[in-house]
Amino acid sequence: MNREDYLLKDLRKGNINALEELIKLYYPDILRYCISYLGDFQIAEDLTQETFIKVVKYMDKYIHKNKFRAFVYKIAKNTCLDYWRKKNKEPFMEEISYEEPFYEPGFSEFIANEDFKSIIKLLNEEEREIIILRFVHELKIREIANILDLPMRTVQSKIRKILKRLKEDLKEEEYEE
């Protein structure tokens, strides 16, 4: 059993400290995910908190099968999509207004990586999400499949196809220069 399993077991027994520890465990990742989805730190922070409120609300419906991380990401995704629907805008990779101090390994590199931003803009919404979940958040293919409600093989295939297309596009761009 991993730490998450113990925390979920304790939470089912009514240990509120286990909930607090679960939130601490996933909060930085979900905040980073919301920032990449929204591009605005303040809004991402609000939606991250809203995500965890929903996690608590839907906890009784969650059946633990080592998919809790995917469960939390899926709620975060839906929370961010709801935000975009209310704004009647397209999600993802807006210019990130990075004003708040946020110290997490790799985050500043993610924000600053202009090459990544320009490459990711070549992709459609689903492709961007798959690539961000896989390579920015380093989720397993099984977790991505759970979040996106896709078969695992489909996610694997899409990742291969996206990477192959990006490689070809970048080669063409290099050749043109």
BELRA-V837903 format. One record per residue. N is the residue number from 0. NEAR is the number of other C-alpha atoms within 10 Angstrom. Layout:
# BELRA-V837903
((N/NEAR) (N/NEAR))
This chain:
# BELRA-V837903
((0/6) (1/7) (2/11) (3/17) (4/14) (5/12) (6/19) (7/19) (8/14) (9/15) (10/18) (11/14) (12/10) (13/11) (14/13) (15/12) (16/12) (17/19) (18/19) (19/12) (20/16) (21/18) (22/17) (23/11) (24/14) (25/14) (26/18) (27/16) (28/18) (29/26) (30/22) (31/22) (32/23) (33/26) (34/26) (35/23) (36/23) (37/25) (38/21) (39/18) (40/21) (41/15) (42/16) (43/22) (44/18) (45/12) (46/23) (47/25) (48/17) (49/16) (50/25) (51/20) (52/13) (53/15) (54/22) (55/14) (56/10) (57/12) (58/16) (59/9) (60/9) (61/12) (62/10) (63/13) (64/7) (65/13) (66/14) (67/19) (68/18) (69/19) (70/20) (71/19) (72/25) (73/20) (74/21) (75/27) (76/21) (77/13) (78/18) (79/24) (80/18) (81/13) (82/16) (83/16) (84/12) (85/8) (86/10) (87/9) (88/10) (89/12) (90/18) (91/21) (92/18) (93/15) (94/12) (95/15) (96/13) (97/14) (98/9) (99/8) (100/7) (101/13) (102/9) (103/11) (104/8) (105/9) (106/14) (107/12) (108/11) (109/15) (110/17) (111/11) (112/11) (113/11) (114/10) (115/12) (116/15) (117/11) (118/13) (119/19) (120/15) (121/12) (122/15) (123/10) (124/14) (125/11) (126/19) (127/19) (128/22) (129/22) (130/20) (131/17) (132/19) (133/17) (134/11) (135/17) (136/13) (137/12) (138/18) (139/14) (140/19) (141/16) (142/23) (143/24) (144/19) (145/19) (146/22) (147/17) (148/11) (149/12) (150/13) (151/17) (152/12) (153/12) (154/22) (155/15) (156/10) (157/16) (158/17) (159/12) (160/13) (161/16) (162/13) (163/12) (164/13) (165/16) (166/12) (167/12) (168/14) (169/13) (170/11) (171/11) (172/10) (173/9) (174/8) (175/7) (176/5))
